[in-house]
């Protein structure tokens, strides 16, 4: 794990991101106080299958119909 100051991180951000993507953990500090940690995003190990709920979910014909006035006002916080 490497620690860099904020100015160095701003100056070398693309290089630091490449290092983090390669698996290195980088701590960014300001005035010697750690503020953030730069790490690679975790990679998904398996793709999710498409159509997992095919045929099991139905959408009503009024799905996108306007809401009743009382419900519309409730979502709007009571304001019209």
N, CA, C and O atoms as a MOPAC input file, in Angstrom:
PM7 MOZYME 1SCF
protein

 N      0.85100 1    -1.17000 1     0.00000 1
 C      0.00000 1     0.00000 1     0.00000 1
 C      0.89800 1     1.23500 1     0.00000 1
 O      1.82400 1     1.35900 1     0.80100 1
 N      0.59300 1     2.13700 1    -0.92000 1
 C      1.36800 1     3.36200 1    -1.06900 1
 C      0.51000 1     4.54400 1    -0.63400 1
 O     -0.69500 1     4.56200 1    -0.88500 1
 N      1.12100 1     5.52700 1     0.01600 1
 C      0.40600 1     6.73500 1     0.40300 1
 C      0.96400 1     7.90500 1    -0.38600 1
 O      2.17800 1     8.10100 1    -0.45200 1
 N      0.05800 1     8.68900 1    -0.99200 1
 C      0.46600 1     9.87400 1    -1.74300 1
 C     -0.30900 1    11.07200 1    -1.21200 1
 O     -1.42700 1    10.92800 1    -0.71800 1
 N      0.30100 1    12.27400 1    -1.31700 1
 C     -0.41300 1    13.46100 1    -0.85700 1
 C     -1.39800 1    13.90300 1    -1.93400 1
 O     -1.29100 1    13.49700 1    -3.09100 1
 N     -2.34000 1    14.72200 1    -1.55000 1
 C     -3.42400 1    15.14000 1    -2.42200 1
 C     -2.90900 1    15.83300 1    -3.68300 1
 O     -3.42600 1    15.58200 1    -4.77100 1
 N     -1.91500 1    16.68900 1    -3.56100 1
 C     -1.36600 1    17.38600 1    -4.72600 1
 C     -0.78000 1    16.38400 1    -5.71800 1
 O     -1.02200 1    16.47900 1    -6.92200 1
 N     -0.01100 1    15.42900 1    -5.20800 1
 C      0.57300 1    14.39500 1    -6.07600 1
 C     -0.52500 1    13.56700 1    -6.73700 1
 O     -0.40600 1    13.20300 1    -7.90800 1
 N     -1.59000 1    13.26800 1    -5.99800 1
 C     -2.69200 1    12.48700 1    -6.55800 1
 C     -3.36800 1    13.24400 1    -7.69300 1
 O     -3.68500 1    12.65500 1    -8.72700 1
 N     -3.59600 1    14.56500 1    -7.50800 1
 C     -4.21100 1    15.36300 1    -8.56600 1
 C     -3.30900 1    15.42600 1    -9.79100 1
 O     -3.79000 1    15.37000 1   -10.92300 1
 N     -2.01300 1    15.54200 1    -9.57100 1
 C     -1.05700 1    15.66500 1   -10.66700 1
 C     -0.90000 1    14.36000 1   -11.43900 1
 O     -0.69700 1    14.38100 1   -12.65300 1
 N     -0.99100 1    13.22900 1   -10.75100 1
 C     -0.71800 1    11.92600 1   -11.36400 1
 C     -1.91500 1    10.99300 1   -11.33100 1
 O     -1.74500 1     9.77700 1   -11.23900 1
 N     -3.12500 1    11.54000 1   -11.40600 1
 C     -4.32100 1    10.73000 1   -11.23100 1
 C     -4.38300 1     9.55900 1   -12.20500 1
 O     -4.63700 1     8.43200 1   -11.77900 1
 N     -4.16100 1     9.78300 1   -13.48400 1
 C     -4.29200 1     8.67700 1   -14.45100 1
 C     -3.29700 1     7.56000 1   -14.15400 1
 O     -3.63700 1     6.38300 1   -14.28300 1
 N     -2.08800 1     7.90600 1   -13.76200 1
 C     -1.09200 1     6.88500 1   -13.41500 1
 C     -1.51800 1     6.11600 1   -12.15500 1
 O     -1.37000 1     4.89600 1   -12.08400 1
 N     -2.04900 1     6.84400 1   -11.16400 1
 C     -2.49700 1     6.18800 1    -9.93200 1
 C     -3.68000 1     5.26600 1   -10.19800 1
 O     -3.77000 1     4.18900 1    -9.61000 1
 N     -4.58600 1     5.67800 1   -11.07800 1
 C     -5.73200 1     4.82800 1   -11.42100 1
 C     -5.25100 1     3.55900 1   -12.11000 1
 O     -5.76600 1     2.47500 1   -11.83300 1
 N     -4.28400 1     3.67300 1   -12.99100 1
 C     -3.72700 1     2.47700 1   -13.64100 1
 C     -3.11400 1     1.53600 1   -12.60900 1
 O     -3.30400 1     0.32300 1   -12.68600 1
 N     -2.38700 1     2.08100 1   -11.65400 1
 C     -1.78900 1     1.24800 1   -10.60800 1
 C     -2.87000 1     0.55600 1    -9.77500 1
 O     -2.75400 1    -0.62700 1    -9.45300 1
 N     -3.91900 1     1.30400 1    -9.43200 1
 C     -5.00700 1     0.71500 1    -8.64800 1
 C     -5.71500 1    -0.36800 1    -9.45200 1
 O     -6.04600 1    -1.42300 1    -8.90900 1
 N     -5.95200 1    -0.12400 1   -10.73600 1
 C     -6.60700 1    -1.11800 1   -11.58200 1
 C     -5.78400 1    -2.39200 1   -11.67700 1
 O     -6.33300 1    -3.47400 1   -11.88300 1
 N     -4.47300 1    -2.26900 1   -11.52700 1
 C     -3.58400 1    -3.43500 1   -11.56700 1
 C     -3.54700 1    -4.17000 1   -10.23000 1
 O     -2.87000 1    -5.19000 1   -10.09900 1
 N     -4.28400 1    -3.64800 1    -9.22300 1
 C     -4.36900 1    -4.36000 1    -7.95600 1
 C     -3.71600 1    -3.68000 1    -6.77400 1
 O     -3.81100 1    -4.17000 1    -5.64800 1
 N     -3.05500 1    -2.55700 1    -7.00900 1
 C     -2.38600 1    -1.85800 1    -5.91600 1
 C     -3.39700 1    -0.99100 1    -5.15100 1
 O     -4.33300 1    -0.45600 1    -5.74500 1
 N     -3.20700 1    -0.86000 1    -3.86500 1
 C     -4.05000 1     0.00900 1    -3.04300 1
 C     -3.27000 1     1.27700 1    -2.75000 1
 O     -2.13100 1     1.22100 1    -2.28600 1
 N     -3.88600 1     2.42600 1    -3.02400 1
 C     -3.21900 1     3.70300 1    -2.84000 1
 C     -4.05000 1     4.56000 1    -1.89300 1
 O     -5.24900 1     4.74200 1    -2.10300 1
 N     -3.41400 1     5.08000 1    -0.85900 1
 C     -4.07400 1     5.95300 1     0.10200 1
 C     -3.72200 1     7.39000 1    -0.26000 1
 O     -2.55900 1     7.71400 1    -0.50100 1
 N     -4.74200 1     8.24900 1    -0.29600 1
 C     -4.53200 1     9.66100 1    -0.58700 1
 C     -4.68100 1    10.42100 1     0.72900 1
 O     -5.67300 1    10.27600 1     1.44400 1
 N     -3.66600 1    11.23600 1     1.02900 1
 C     -3.63300 1    11.95000 1     2.30300 1
 C     -3.51000 1    13.45000 1     2.07000 1
 O     -3.01100 1    13.89700 1     1.03800 1
 N     -3.97400 1    14.21300 1     3.05000 1
 C     -3.81400 1    15.66700 1     3.02800 1
 C     -3.19100 1    16.05600 1     4.35500 1
 O     -3.72300 1    15.74000 1     5.42000 1
 N     -2.06800 1    16.73900 1     4.28500 1
 C     -1.31300 1    17.13300 1     5.48900 1
 C     -0.99100 1    15.91700 1     6.34600 1
 O     -1.01100 1    15.98800 1     7.57500 1
 N     -0.69100 1    14.79400 1     5.68300 1
 C     -0.31800 1    13.57900 1     6.38900 1
 C     -1.47900 1    12.77300 1     6.93600 1
 O     -1.27500 1    11.69000 1     7.48500 1
 N     -2.70300 1    13.28600 1     6.79300 1
 C     -3.89000 1    12.58600 1     7.31100 1
 C     -4.58700 1    11.84000 1     6.17200 1
 O     -5.04000 1    12.47200 1     5.21800 1
 N     -4.68200 1    10.51400 1     6.25100 1
 C     -5.34000 1     9.74100 1     5.19000 1
 C     -6.79400 1    10.17900 1     5.00800 1
 O     -7.54100 1    10.30500 1     5.97900 1
 N     -7.18800 1    10.41000 1     3.74100 1
 C     -8.54700 1    10.84700 1     3.43700 1
 C     -9.32400 1     9.84300 1     2.59900 1
 O    -10.53200 1     9.68500 1     2.77400 1
 N     -8.63300 1     9.16500 1     1.68900 1
 C     -9.32900 1     8.27700 1     0.74800 1
 C     -8.41600 1     7.12500 1     0.36400 1
 O     -7.19900 1     7.16700 1     0.54100 1
 N     -9.05600 1     6.09900 1    -0.16700 1
 C     -8.31200 1     4.92400 1    -0.62100 1
 C     -8.72000 1     4.65700 1    -2.06500 1
 O     -9.91000 1     4.59600 1    -2.37700 1
 N     -7.74200 1     4.50000 1    -2.94000 1
 C     -7.98200 1     4.22100 1    -4.34900 1
 C     -7.70700 1     2.73700 1    -4.59100 1
 O     -6.57900 1     2.26900 1    -4.43600 1
 N     -8.75600 1     2.00500 1    -4.97400 1
 C     -8.63600 1     0.57300 1    -5.22500 1
 C     -9.38200 1     0.22700 1    -6.50800 1
 O    -10.22600 1     0.99700 1    -6.96700 1
 N     -9.07700 1    -0.91000 1    -7.07500 1
 C     -9.75700 1    -1.36700 1    -8.28900 1
 C    -11.17900 1    -1.79000 1    -7.95500 1
 O    -11.45500 1    -2.27800 1    -6.85900 1
 N    -12.06900 1    -1.59600 1    -8.90800 1
 C    -13.43200 1    -2.11000 1    -8.74800 1
 C    -13.39400 1    -3.61900 1    -8.85000 1
 O    -12.61900 1    -4.18100 1    -9.62500 1
 N    -14.23300 1    -4.27400 1    -8.06400 1
 C    -14.26500 1    -5.73100 1    -8.14300 1
 C    -14.89200 1    -6.14800 1    -9.47200 1
 O    -15.80600 1    -5.49300 1    -9.97400 1
 N    -14.40800 1    -7.20100 1   -10.01000 1
 C    -14.90900 1    -7.71400 1   -11.28100 1
 C    -15.95900 1    -8.78000 1   -11.01200 1
 O    -15.80000 1    -9.59800 1   -10.10500 1
 N    -17.02100 1    -8.77300 1   -11.79000 1
 C    -18.02800 1    -9.82400 1   -11.65300 1
 C    -17.42300 1   -11.12800 1   -12.14400 1
 O    -16.72300 1   -11.16700 1   -13.15600 1
 N    -17.70200 1   -12.18000 1   -11.41400 1
 C    -17.13700 1   -13.47200 1   -11.78700 1
 C    -17.99500 1   -14.20200 1   -12.81700 1
 O    -17.48100 1   -15.00500 1   -13.59700 1
 N    -19.28900 1   -13.92900 1   -12.82300 1
 C    -20.16600 1   -14.61100 1   -13.77800 1
 C    -21.21200 1   -13.63200 1   -14.29600 1
 O    -21.69000 1   -12.77000 1   -13.55900 1
 N    -21.55200 1   -13.77200 1   -15.53600 1
 C    -22.59400 1   -12.93600 1   -16.12000 1
 C    -23.95700 1   -13.43200 1   -15.65700 1
 O    -24.17200 1   -14.63400 1   -15.50100 1
 N    -24.86700 1   -12.50200 1   -15.44200 1
 C    -26.22000 1   -12.88800 1   -15.06800 1
 C    -26.97200 1   -13.27500 1   -16.32900 1
 O    -26.86000 1   -12.58900 1   -17.34500 1
 N    -27.72400 1   -14.34300 1   -16.28700 1
 C    -28.47700 1   -14.75300 1   -17.48100 1
 C    -29.62100 1   -13.78200 1   -17.76400 1
 O    -30.27700 1   -13.29700 1   -16.84200 1
 N    -29.85000 1   -13.50500 1   -19.03500 1
 C    -30.95900 1   -12.65500 1   -19.42600 1
 C    -32.25800 1   -13.45300 1   -19.38600 1
 O    -32.25300 1   -14.66700 1   -19.58700 1
 N    -33.35000 1   -12.77800 1   -19.13000 1
 C    -34.65200 1   -13.43400 1   -19.14400 1
 C    -34.89700 1   -14.33200 1   -17.96300 1
 O    -35.64900 1   -15.30100 1   -18.06600 1
 N    -34.27700 1   -14.03100 1   -16.84000 1
 C    -34.37800 1   -14.88200 1   -15.66100 1
 C    -35.82800 1   -15.05400 1   -15.20000 1
 O    -36.19700 1   -16.12900 1   -14.72600 1
 N    -36.65800 1   -14.00600 1   -15.33100 1
 C    -38.05200 1   -14.08300 1   -14.90200 1
 C    -39.01600 1   -14.07200 1   -16.08200 1
 O    -40.17000 1   -13.66900 1   -15.93700 1
 N    -38.55900 1   -14.50400 1   -17.22900 1
 C    -39.41600 1   -14.51300 1   -18.41700 1
 C    -40.67500 1   -15.33300 1   -18.14600 1
 O    -40.60000 1   -16.46500 1   -17.66900 1
 N    -41.83100 1   -14.74700 1   -18.45600 1
 C    -43.09300 1   -15.43800 1   -18.27600 1
 C    -43.62700 1   -15.42400 1   -16.85600 1
 O    -44.73300 1   -15.90700 1   -16.61700 1
 N    -42.87000 1   -14.88200 1   -15.90300 1
 C    -43.30000 1   -14.87600 1   -14.50500 1
 C    -43.77700 1   -13.51600 1   -14.03700 1
 O    -44.35600 1   -13.40700 1   -12.95500 1
 N    -43.54800 1   -12.47100 1   -14.82700 1
 C    -43.92100 1   -11.12000 1   -14.43700 1
 C    -44.88200 1   -10.56400 1   -15.47700 1
 O    -44.63100 1   -10.65000 1   -16.67900 1
 N    -45.97900 1    -9.99700 1   -15.00400 1
 C    -46.94800 1    -9.39700 1   -15.92600 1
 C    -47.11600 1    -7.92900 1   -15.57300 1
 O    -47.15000 1    -7.56000 1   -14.39900 1
 N    -47.22000 1    -7.09700 1   -16.59800 1
 C    -47.42800 1    -5.66900 1   -16.41000 1
 C    -48.84400 1    -5.35200 1   -16.85000 1
 O    -49.24200 1    -5.66900 1   -17.97100 1
 N    -49.59800 1    -4.72800 1   -15.96700 1
 C    -50.98800 1    -4.40200 1   -16.25800 1
 C    -51.11300 1    -3.39500 1   -17.39500 1
 O    -50.18300 1    -2.63100 1   -17.65200 1
 N    -52.25100 1    -3.39100 1   -18.07200 1
 C    -52.43900 1    -2.47700 1   -19.19000 1
 C    -52.47200 1    -1.00900 1   -18.75600 1
 O    -52.27200 1    -0.11800 1   -19.58200 1
 N    -52.72400 1    -0.74900 1   -17.46600 1
 C    -52.77000 1     0.63200 1   -16.98700 1
 C    -51.47300 1     1.03200 1   -16.26800 1
 O    -51.47200 1     1.97900 1   -15.48300 1
 N    -50.39800 1     0.33300 1   -16.52600 1
 C    -49.11600 1     0.56000 1   -15.85400 1
 C    -48.69000 1     2.02900 1   -15.91100 1
 O    -48.25300 1     2.58200 1   -14.90200 1
 N    -48.80900 1     2.65200 1   -17.05600 1
 C    -48.34700 1     4.02600 1   -17.20000 1
 C    -49.49200 1     5.04400 1   -17.22500 1
 O    -49.32000 1     6.16500 1   -17.70500 1
 N    -50.64600 1     4.65400 1   -16.71200 1
 C    -51.78800 1     5.57200 1   -16.63900 1
 C    -51.51600 1     6.63300 1   -15.57300 1
 O    -50.77500 1     6.37700 1   -14.62500 1
 N    -52.10200 1     7.80900 1   -15.71700 1
 C    -51.91600 1     8.84600 1   -14.69600 1
 C    -52.39500 1     8.35300 1   -13.33100 1
 O    -53.35000 1     7.58300 1   -13.23000 1
 N    -51.71200 1     8.81100 1   -12.29000 1
 C    -52.08500 1     8.43900 1   -10.92300 1
 C    -53.36500 1     9.14800 1   -10.50800 1
 O    -53.66400 1    10.23400 1   -11.00500 1
 N    -54.12500 1     8.53900 1    -9.59700 1
 C    -55.26400 1     9.25900 1    -9.02100 1
 C    -54.74900 1    10.51800 1    -8.31800 1
 O    -53.61100 1    10.54700 1    -7.85000 1
 N    -55.58100 1    11.55000 1    -8.24500 1
 C    -55.15900 1    12.84800 1    -7.70700 1
 C    -54.60200 1    12.75200 1    -6.29200 1
 O    -53.59500 1    13.39400 1    -5.99200 1
 N    -55.23200 1    11.96400 1    -5.40900 1
 C    -54.74100 1    11.87100 1    -4.03400 1
 C    -53.36600 1    11.22800 1    -3.96200 1
 O    -52.53500 1    11.63800 1    -3.15200 1
 N    -53.11600 1    10.24000 1    -4.78800 1
 C    -51.81100 1     9.58100 1    -4.79800 1
 C    -50.75300 1    10.49600 1    -5.41600 1
 O    -49.61700 1    10.54500 1    -4.94400 1
 N    -51.13000 1    11.21900 1    -6.47300 1
 C    -50.19300 1    12.16100 1    -7.09900 1
 C    -49.76900 1    13.21700 1    -6.09000 1
 O    -48.59300 1    13.57300 1    -6.02000 1
 N    -50.73500 1    13.72800 1    -5.29700 1
 C    -50.41300 1    14.71500 1    -4.28400 1
 C    -49.53300 1    14.13400 1    -3.18100 1
 O    -48.65700 1    14.82700 1    -2.66200 1
 N    -49.75300 1    12.88200 1    -2.82100 1
 C    -48.92300 1    12.23200 1    -1.80300 1
 C    -47.47100 1    12.14300 1    -2.27200 1
 O    -46.55400 1    12.39200 1    -1.49000 1
 N    -47.25800 1    11.79300 1    -3.53200 1
 C    -45.89500 1    11.72500 1    -4.07100 1
 C    -45.28000 1    13.11100 1    -4.18200 1
 O    -44.06200 1    13.25500 1    -4.08100 1
 N    -46.09500 1    14.12000 1    -4.38700 1
 C    -45.60000 1    15.48300 1    -4.51700 1
 C    -45.42900 1    16.16400 1    -3.15600 1
 O    -45.10600 1    17.35000 1    -3.09500 1
 N    -45.63800 1    15.44000 1    -2.09500 1
 C    -45.47400 1    16.00500 1    -0.75900 1
 C    -46.63200 1    16.89400 1    -0.35000 1
 O    -46.46900 1    17.79500 1     0.47200 1
 N    -47.81100 1    16.64100 1    -0.92800 1
 C    -48.97700 1    17.41800 1    -0.56700 1
 C    -49.15500 1    18.66300 1    -1.41600 1
 O    -50.20900 1    19.29700 1    -1.37600 1
 N    -48.12000 1    19.02300 1    -2.19400 1
 C    -48.24800 1    20.19900 1    -3.06100 1
 C    -48.82100 1    19.79000 1    -4.40500 1
 O    -48.66500 1    18.64500 1    -4.83000 1
 N    -49.46000 1    20.69100 1    -5.05100 1
 C    -50.01800 1    20.37500 1    -6.37000 1
 C    -49.06600 1    20.71300 1    -7.47500 1
 O    -49.38200 1    20.50800 1    -8.64700 1

